[in-house]
Amino acid sequence: MASPGMHAAGIDANTAVLLCDMQNDFLHRDGAYARGGAVLPDAAAIIAVQRRLIDRVRAAGGWVVATHFTLVPGRDGEPMIAPHLKALRPFLARGDFQAGSWGHQVLEELGPVDAAVEKIAFSAFYMTRLEWLLRKAGFRHLLCCGIVTNGGVASTVRDAHVRDFEVTVVADGCAAFSRRLHEEALAGLAPVATVAPLAALR
């Protein structure tokens, strides 16, 4: 069911899937997070939903835009990691989430994508070309999905809202590291976006 008071826009050629951080280093069994023991419980389920969503949007003439969390090497070659992230994920190391690497890429099951945007923080709009890209390509309606619901997804959705994009959060295409965090994040996004499962989208 869609958020109270919000109505999901139809999927058409003005619609873009915003695929948030569905990268090998986050989700593949050989990626950085798996090596560090941080496995997302609902990964397989959301990948299946996203694959169906991508197929529907492509059939309508829309695009798939992927966001790529990126760790930039510093002068010593070590990744420049925000202190809060280093404390949360101390296993992150040289080469993880580095632009151009295998770990930085979108999962093979979800590719290819039409456009990709590197990001260095939770929001995919922060200091990136995402807004320019979406406006130049003429997309007004964003279908947001990916990980994690209470982090990158939530921050990106709020920033899209203040930029006057029409946003639908595909609820069963997102996941967090606990069901409680996921559900609380979706409830918090209801005032600024439509929140609906894939089956409710037309």
N, C-alpha and C positions, 0 to 999 in steps of 0.2 A: 504494500500500500504506500502511496506517495505521502510526503509530509503534509500535515494539515495546512490548508490555505495555499499550498503550492501546487502547480500543475506542470507535469513533465512535458517539455516541448517534444514534438515529433522528431523522429530521426530522418534527416534529409541531407541534401548536399551541403547545407550550411552547418552541419554537425561534425565535431571532431572528438574522437576518443582521446582523453588525456591519460596516458598510461604511466602512472607514477612509480618510478623506481623498481620496475620488474626486471632486475638485473641478476646476472649470474652470481656475483659476489654476495648478494642478499639471499638468493633462493636455490641455486643449484647445489646439488650434494657435494660438489667439489669446490664451491665458492668459499669466500672468506668467513661468512657467518656460520656455515656448517662446520668448518674447521674449528671455529671458536665455540661450538656448542649452542649457538643461538638459532635454533630452527623454528620457523614459523609454522604453527600447527595446521593452519588452513590453506597452505600454499597450493596444494593440488586442486582443491575445490575452486579457488578464485581464478586459477589459470584456465580451467575449463569454462567458467562463466565469461572471462575476458575473451577467450577465443571465439565464442558465439557472438559476443558483442561486436568484436572487430569485423566478423563476417557480415553482420547486419549493416554496419555503418559503411563498409566498403561497397556493399550492394546498392546503397542509397547515394553513393557518390561522395561520401565524406572522407575524412583523413584519420590516420592514427599518428598521434604525436607522443613520443616517448620522452620522459624526463629521466636524466641519468645523474644520480648522486655521484659526486666526483671528489676524490682526495687529490689535491695538487701537491706535487713534490716540492719541498723547500730547497734552500741552497745546498743543504747537505744530502739531498736525495730522499730524506725521510718525509712522509706525508705530513702536511700541515693539518692537524686534527684539532677541532674545537675542544676545549677542556671538558665540557660536559659529555661529549661523545667518547673521549678517551677514557673517562671514568666509567662510562656505561659499557663500552666495548674495548677493553684493554688489549684484546687479541689483534686489533687492526695493525697491519704492518706494511712495510715498503711494498709497493706494487698493487696493493688492494685498491679497488675502485679508481685506478689510474686511467685517465683518458687514453683510448686506443687499445687497452688491454682486453683480454677475454672476459675477465670478471666485470668490467665496466659495461659490457654489452647486454642488450635485452635478451631474455630467454629465447632460445631457438623456437619454442612452441608458439611464440607470440609475434615473431617477425615475418616478413620485413615490415618496418615502419616507414611512414611517409616523411617524417621529420623527427629530429632528435635535438634535445636541448640539455646541455650540461648545467648542473646546479650545485651549489656549495653549501646550501642551508636547507631548512625544512621546506620553505616555499619555493616552488619552481619559478615564481615571478621575481624573486629577489636577485637583482644584479644579473639578469639573464635577458635573452632576446625573445622570450616566449610571447610576451604581449605583442611586440612588433610582428612576429611571425603569424600569430593568429589573426591579427587585424589585416595585414597585407594579403593573407590568403582568404579573407572574407568569412571566417568562422565566427558565429554569434552564440552558438549553443555548444557547451562542453559537457561531455559525459566523462566524469572523473572516476577512476578506479585505480587500485594498486595498493601500495603499502607505505607506511603503516597508517591505519585509519586515523589514529590520534596524533600523528606526526606530520609527515609530508603531505598526506591527503588533506587533512584538516586545514593546514596552513595554506596550501595552494588553493583550496576551495574558497576560503575567506578572502584571499587576495584577488581571486577571479571575480568574486561578488563586488568588491569595492571598485573594480574596473568595469563594471556594468556588463559582464558576460552573463548569459543565462546558464546556470549550472545545474546539472543533475548528478548526484552522487549515486553510482550504481552499488547499492548496499551489499549485495552478495558477490560483488567483484572487488571488494576491499577486505583487508584483514589487519588485525593487530596481534600482539603477542599474548593477549588474553581476550576472551569473549567479552568480559566486562568492559575493558578499555575500548573495544570496538563499538559496543552498543552505546556507551556513554558519548563517544565521539560523534556517532551518527545523530544522537539526540541533540547534541550541541550544534550541529550543522543545520538542523531543520529550519531555523529562522532565516538562513541566508541562501538555502538551496533546496531543490527538490531532492528528497531521499527516497529511492525506490529500488526494488529488485529488478533484475533484467526482464522478468516475465511481465512486469507492469508497463514497460516502455513500448510505445507504438511508433 
